[in-house]
Amino acid sequence: MLAFIHKIPILTTLLSGFFFVILYKHWDSKGRPPYLFWWTLGVLTYGLGTLTESIVGLFGWSEPVFKAWYILGALLGGFPLAQGSVYLIYSKRSADIMGGVVVVVIIIASVLVALSPINYELVETTRLTGNVMVWSKVRLITPFVNIYAFVFLVGGAFYSAYRYSKESVYRNRFIGNLLIAIGGLLPGIGGSFTKFGYTEVLYVTELLGIILIYLGYASIRKDSTLSLYSVQN
């Protein structure tokens, strides 16, 4: 059973690639607005993160793949998707400043992850966990980024769903944002299990998460009403 679960990221990567192409075309046809850029980037990094998991599932653990996984998953995580929501809710200037601060933090943390020695005694051939980093305090940075992602991806989607719930004409937008909120929440729940060595939970929640986010996006796209956020219209 565990061997099967370790192959789930392959499917997640393929779905993310499919979703990325759709979002890229949407971003390009819409005039390349910042919110769609960040959503497109978010799905790309999501897929790259699960690609590293796929490589480990197929070929086993390696230091470069592990560090790429940690940077793409634990550090970047849902940040790009959340930043897309920030550009919907706030002015471009405010969103630029907020995103810039987080990007600086992520760059610094990524350098530390790249330079951190590895405790090979803790390495498991088919399992990814941040416990193997000797510079363990680097992991204290991830909650800052994760909280930002939670507030603006999950919280932003729930907030939008609440706004759209007030009028039945926005039914598809309400459902779409609700699905995105739940989909954004699931990988975060799975990620918390990796701290205790249960990476398999993350693999399942990542797959469910990208499916729900895509279904939410599709629900919003088929809605013919104008968005409550002017930059989307």
Sine and cosine of phi, psi and omega as CSV:
sin_phi,cos_phi,sin_psi,cos_psi,sin_omega,cos_omega
0.00,0.00,-0.69,0.72,0.00,-1.00
-0.89,0.46,-0.60,0.80,0.01,-1.00
-0.88,0.47,-0.62,0.79,0.03,-1.00
-0.92,0.39,-0.71,0.71,-0.02,-1.00
-0.87,0.48,-0.58,0.81,0.00,-1.00
-0.93,0.37,-0.21,0.98,0.05,-1.00
-0.99,-0.12,-0.16,0.99,-0.01,-1.00
-0.83,0.56,-0.64,0.77,0.01,-1.00
-0.84,0.55,-0.40,0.91,0.04,-1.00
-0.88,0.47,-0.73,0.69,0.03,-1.00
-0.90,0.43,-0.67,0.74,0.01,-1.00
-0.88,0.48,-0.64,0.76,0.02,-1.00
-0.90,0.44,-0.69,0.73,0.01,-1.00
-0.90,0.44,-0.69,0.72,0.02,-1.00
-0.90,0.43,-0.64,0.77,0.03,-1.00
-0.90,0.44,-0.63,0.77,0.04,-1.00
-0.89,0.45,-0.68,0.74,0.05,-1.00
-0.88,0.48,-0.72,0.70,-0.01,-1.00
-0.91,0.41,-0.63,0.77,0.01,-1.00
-0.86,0.51,-0.70,0.72,0.00,-1.00
-0.88,0.48,-0.68,0.73,0.02,-1.00
-0.88,0.47,-0.72,0.69,-0.01,-1.00
-0.92,0.40,-0.63,0.78,0.01,-1.00
-0.88,0.48,-0.70,0.72,0.02,-1.00
-0.90,0.43,-0.63,0.78,0.03,-1.00
-0.90,0.43,-0.73,0.68,0.02,-1.00
-0.86,0.51,-0.71,0.71,-0.04,-1.00
-0.92,0.38,-0.67,0.74,-0.03,-1.00
-0.96,0.29,-0.37,0.93,-0.06,-1.00
-1.00,0.03,-0.04,1.00,-0.04,-1.00
1.00,-0.08,0.28,0.96,0.08,-1.00
0.85,0.53,0.82,0.58,0.04,-1.00
-0.95,0.32,0.47,-0.88,-0.04,-1.00
-0.84,0.54,-0.65,0.76,-0.07,-1.00
-0.89,0.45,-0.62,0.79,0.03,-1.00
-0.97,0.25,-0.50,0.87,0.09,-1.00
-0.86,0.50,-0.74,0.68,-0.05,-1.00
-0.94,0.35,-0.59,0.81,0.07,-1.00
-0.91,0.42,-0.66,0.75,0.03,-1.00
-0.90,0.44,-0.71,0.71,0.05,-1.00
-0.88,0.47,-0.63,0.78,-0.01,-1.00
-0.89,0.46,-0.67,0.74,0.03,-1.00
-0.94,0.34,-0.57,0.82,0.06,-1.00
-0.89,0.46,-0.76,0.65,-0.01,-1.00
-0.92,0.38,-0.53,0.85,0.08,-1.00
-0.86,0.51,-0.75,0.66,0.00,-1.00
-0.92,0.39,-0.60,0.80,0.04,-1.00
-0.92,0.40,-0.59,0.81,0.05,-1.00
-0.90,0.44,-0.71,0.70,0.02,-1.00
-0.96,0.29,-0.38,0.93,0.10,-0.99
-0.90,0.43,-0.66,0.75,0.04,-1.00
-0.89,0.45,-0.60,0.80,0.05,-1.00
-0.91,0.41,-0.61,0.80,0.03,-1.00
-0.90,0.44,-0.67,0.74,0.00,-1.00
-0.88,0.47,-0.69,0.73,0.03,-1.00
-0.90,0.43,-0.65,0.76,0.02,-1.00
-0.90,0.44,-0.54,0.84,-0.03,-1.00
-1.00,0.00,-0.65,0.76,-0.16,-0.99
-0.87,-0.49,-0.12,0.99,0.01,-1.00
0.99,-0.12,0.10,-0.99,-0.12,-0.99
-0.96,0.28,0.61,-0.79,0.17,-0.98
-0.53,-0.85,0.48,-0.88,-0.08,-1.00
-0.88,0.47,-0.73,0.68,0.00,-1.00
-0.87,0.49,-0.65,0.76,-0.01,-1.00
-0.93,0.37,-0.65,0.76,0.03,-1.00
-0.86,0.50,-0.73,0.68,-0.05,-1.00
-0.92,0.39,-0.59,0.81,0.09,-1.00
-0.90,0.44,-0.66,0.75,0.03,-1.00
-0.88,0.48,-0.69,0.73,-0.05,-1.00
-0.92,0.39,-0.66,0.75,0.00,-1.00
-0.92,0.38,-0.72,0.70,-0.04,-1.00
-0.95,0.32,-0.61,0.79,-0.08,-1.00
-1.00,-0.04,-0.86,0.52,-0.10,-1.00
-0.96,0.27,-0.62,0.79,-0.05,-1.00
-1.00,0.04,-0.83,0.56,0.03,-1.00
-0.94,0.34,-0.79,0.61,0.06,-1.00
0.74,0.68,-0.77,-0.63,-0.01,-1.00
-1.00,0.02,0.14,0.99,-0.06,-1.00
-0.84,0.55,-0.77,0.64,-0.03,-1.00
-0.86,0.50,-0.65,0.76,0.03,-1.00
-0.90,0.44,-0.67,0.75,0.02,-1.00
-0.90,0.44,-0.63,0.78,-0.01,-1.00
-0.90,0.43,-0.54,0.84,0.10,-1.00
-0.86,0.50,-0.66,0.76,0.04,-1.00
-0.93,0.38,-0.57,0.82,0.03,-1.00
-0.87,0.49,-0.64,0.77,0.01,-1.00
-0.94,0.35,-0.35,0.94,0.10,-1.00
-0.98,0.21,-0.68,0.74,-0.17,-0.99
-0.99,0.11,-0.62,0.79,-0.09,-1.00
-0.94,-0.33,0.17,-0.98,0.08,-1.00
-0.93,0.38,0.36,-0.93,-0.02,-1.00
-0.86,0.51,-0.65,0.76,-0.02,-1.00
-0.89,0.46,-0.73,0.69,0.01,-1.00
-0.90,0.44,-0.68,0.74,0.00,-1.00
-0.90,0.43,-0.62,0.78,0.04,-1.00
-0.87,0.49,-0.70,0.71,-0.02,-1.00
-0.92,0.40,-0.74,0.67,-0.01,-1.00
-0.87,0.49,-0.73,0.68,0.01,-1.00
-0.91,0.41,-0.62,0.78,-0.01,-1.00
-0.87,0.49,-0.66,0.75,0.02,-1.00
-0.88,0.47,-0.72,0.69,-0.03,-1.00
-0.92,0.38,-0.62,0.78,0.02,-1.00
-0.87,0.49,-0.67,0.75,0.04,-1.00
-0.87,0.49,-0.70,0.72,0.02,-1.00
-0.88,0.48,-0.70,0.72,-0.02,-1.00
-0.91,0.42,-0.65,0.76,0.01,-1.00
-0.89,0.45,-0.72,0.70,0.02,-1.00
-0.88,0.48,-0.73,0.68,-0.01,-1.00
-0.90,0.44,-0.61,0.79,0.00,-1.00
-0.90,0.44,-0.64,0.77,0.05,-1.00
-0.89,0.45,-0.67,0.74,0.02,-1.00
-0.90,0.43,-0.64,0.77,0.05,-1.00
-0.90,0.44,-0.70,0.71,-0.01,-1.00
-0.88,0.47,-0.55,0.83,-0.05,-1.00
-1.00,-0.01,-0.26,0.97,-0.07,-1.00
-0.90,0.43,0.74,-0.67,0.14,-0.99
-0.91,0.41,0.32,-0.95,-0.01,-1.00
-0.92,-0.40,0.70,-0.72,0.12,-0.99
-1.00,0.03,0.99,-0.11,-0.12,-0.99
-0.93,0.36,-0.26,0.96,0.05,-1.00
-0.93,0.36,-0.37,0.93,-0.02,-1.00
-0.99,-0.12,-0.09,1.00,-0.05,-1.00
-0.95,0.31,0.72,-0.69,0.12,-0.99
-0.92,-0.39,0.68,-0.73,-0.16,-0.99
-0.83,0.56,-0.64,0.77,-0.10,-1.00
-0.90,-0.44,0.22,0.98,-0.07,-1.00
-0.80,-0.60,0.71,-0.70,0.01,-1.00
-0.97,-0.23,0.80,-0.60,0.06,-1.00
-0.46,-0.89,0.61,-0.80,0.00,-1.00
-0.94,0.34,-0.15,0.99,-0.01,-1.00
-0.87,0.50,-0.36,0.93,-0.10,-1.00
-0.98,0.20,-0.20,0.98,0.00,-1.00
-0.97,0.23,0.77,-0.64,0.03,-1.00
-0.92,0.38,-0.65,0.76,0.05,-1.00
-0.99,0.16,0.95,0.32,-0.14,-0.99
-0.90,0.43,-0.41,0.91,-0.04,-1.00
-0.93,0.36,-0.25,0.97,0.08,-1.00
-0.86,0.51,-0.51,0.86,-0.05,-1.00
-0.93,0.36,-0.26,0.97,0.03,-1.00
-0.95,0.30,-0.26,0.97,0.00,-1.00
-0.98,0.21,-0.51,0.86,-0.12,-0.99
-0.87,0.50,-0.60,0.80,0.01,-1.00
-0.86,0.51,-0.56,0.83,0.02,-1.00
-0.86,0.51,-0.74,0.67,0.00,-1.00
-0.93,0.36,-0.65,0.76,-0.03,-1.00
-0.90,0.43,-0.61,0.79,0.03,-1.00
-0.91,0.41,-0.68,0.73,0.05,-1.00
-0.85,0.53,-0.73,0.68,-0.01,-1.00
-0.90,0.44,-0.66,0.75,-0.01,-1.00
-0.90,0.44,-0.73,0.68,-0.06,-1.00
-0.88,0.47,-0.71,0.70,-0.14,-0.99
-1.00,-0.09,-0.44,0.90,0.08,-1.00
-0.99,0.11,-0.87,0.50,-0.02,-1.00
-0.95,0.31,-0.78,0.62,-0.01,-1.00
-0.89,0.46,-0.66,0.75,0.01,-1.00
-0.89,0.45,-0.65,0.76,0.01,-1.00
-0.94,0.35,-0.66,0.75,0.06,-1.00
-0.90,0.44,-0.64,0.77,0.03,-1.00
-0.89,0.47,-0.69,0.72,0.03,-1.00
-0.91,0.42,-0.66,0.75,0.03,-1.00
-0.87,0.50,-0.65,0.76,0.03,-1.00
-0.88,0.48,-0.71,0.71,-0.01,-1.00
-0.89,0.45,-0.65,0.76,-0.02,-1.00
-0.97,0.23,-0.31,0.95,-0.03,-1.00
-0.95,0.31,-0.25,0.97,-0.09,-1.00
-0.96,0.27,-0.34,0.94,0.01,-1.00
-0.73,-0.69,0.76,-0.65,-0.07,-1.00
-0.90,0.44,-0.38,0.92,0.00,-1.00
-0.90,0.43,-0.37,0.93,0.00,-1.00
-0.99,-0.11,0.41,0.91,-0.11,-0.99
-0.81,0.58,-0.74,0.68,-0.02,-1.00
-0.90,0.43,-0.61,0.79,0.03,-1.00
-0.94,0.35,-0.61,0.79,0.05,-1.00
-0.89,0.46,-0.78,0.63,-0.01,-1.00
-0.88,0.47,-0.68,0.73,-0.02,-1.00
-0.86,0.51,-0.73,0.68,0.01,-1.00
-0.92,0.39,-0.56,0.83,0.05,-1.00
-0.90,0.43,-0.69,0.72,0.03,-1.00
-0.90,0.43,-0.65,0.76,0.02,-1.00
-0.90,0.44,-0.65,0.76,0.01,-1.00
-0.88,0.48,-0.73,0.68,0.00,-1.00
-0.92,0.39,-0.67,0.74,0.02,-1.00
-0.89,0.46,-0.59,0.81,0.04,-1.00
-0.95,0.30,-0.46,0.89,-0.02,-1.00
-0.97,0.24,-0.61,0.80,-0.13,-0.99
-0.85,0.52,-0.75,0.66,0.01,-1.00
-0.88,0.48,-0.53,0.85,0.06,-1.00
-0.90,0.44,-0.65,0.76,0.06,-1.00
-0.90,0.43,-0.71,0.70,0.02,-1.00
-0.89,0.46,-0.62,0.79,0.01,-1.00
-0.89,0.45,-0.54,0.84,0.02,-1.00
-0.91,0.41,-0.47,0.88,0.01,-1.00
-0.96,0.30,-0.42,0.91,0.00,-1.00
-0.91,0.41,-0.43,0.90,0.02,-1.00
-0.91,0.41,-0.34,0.94,0.01,-1.00
-0.95,-0.31,0.18,0.98,0.07,-1.00
1.00,-0.02,0.09,1.00,-0.03,-1.00
-0.98,-0.18,0.93,0.37,-0.04,-1.00
-0.92,0.40,-0.43,0.90,-0.03,-1.00
-0.87,0.49,-0.55,0.84,0.03,-1.00
-0.89,0.46,-0.63,0.77,0.02,-1.00
-0.88,0.48,-0.67,0.74,-0.03,-1.00
-0.87,0.50,-0.66,0.75,0.00,-1.00
-0.94,0.35,-0.72,0.70,-0.05,-1.00
-0.94,0.35,-0.50,0.87,0.07,-1.00
-0.90,0.44,-0.68,0.73,0.02,-1.00
-0.90,0.44,-0.75,0.66,0.02,-1.00
-0.89,0.46,-0.62,0.79,-0.02,-1.00
-0.88,0.47,-0.75,0.66,-0.04,-1.00
-0.93,0.36,-0.53,0.85,0.06,-1.00
-0.90,0.44,-0.73,0.68,-0.02,-1.00
-0.92,0.39,-0.64,0.77,0.03,-1.00
-0.90,0.44,-0.66,0.75,0.04,-1.00
-0.91,0.42,-0.70,0.71,0.02,-1.00
-0.88,0.47,-0.61,0.79,0.05,-1.00
-0.90,0.43,-0.70,0.71,0.04,-1.00
-0.87,0.48,-0.70,0.71,-0.01,-1.00
-0.89,0.45,-0.62,0.79,0.02,-1.00
-0.90,0.44,-0.67,0.74,0.01,-1.00
-0.93,0.38,-0.63,0.77,-0.05,-1.00
-0.90,0.44,-0.54,0.84,-0.04,-1.00
-1.00,0.10,-0.04,1.00,0.02,-1.00
-0.99,0.15,0.78,-0.63,-0.06,-1.00
-1.00,0.00,-0.08,1.00,-0.02,-1.00
-0.98,0.21,0.33,-0.94,0.07,-1.00
-0.97,0.25,0.60,-0.80,0.04,-1.00
-0.94,0.33,0.47,-0.88,0.11,-0.99
-0.95,0.31,-0.25,0.97,0.03,-1.00
-0.97,-0.23,0.90,-0.44,-0.14,-0.99
-0.86,0.51,-0.52,0.85,-0.05,-1.00
-0.93,0.38,-0.27,0.96,0.02,-1.00
-1.00,0.07,-0.26,0.97,-0.10,-1.00
-1.00,0.00,0.00,0.00,0.00,0.00
